[in-house]
Amino acid sequence: MTPQELLRGIPLGTRIVARHLLDDGRATDALGWLRSRDADHIVVETRRGLETVALAAVIAAKEVPPPPAPRPR
């Protein structure tokens, strides 16, 4: 299964990480909740906000567990 097939089939609201290539060729990760998708893009809700990622740029993807609970101070 390709990363694109995984991202097209996984339910919205699932926590994922999608490694994708930037325009300069470097790779970066979008880690968060899968919020929407269309034929060409996914939208991931990350800690920094909503990030739109082109499916054609995705080189790896997987489902990840929920974040750990905050540590007590």
Secondary structure, 3 states (H helix, E strand, C coil): CCHHHHHHHCCCCCEEEEEEECCCCCEEEEEEEEEEECCCEEEEEECCEEEEEEHHHEEEEEECCCCCCCCCC
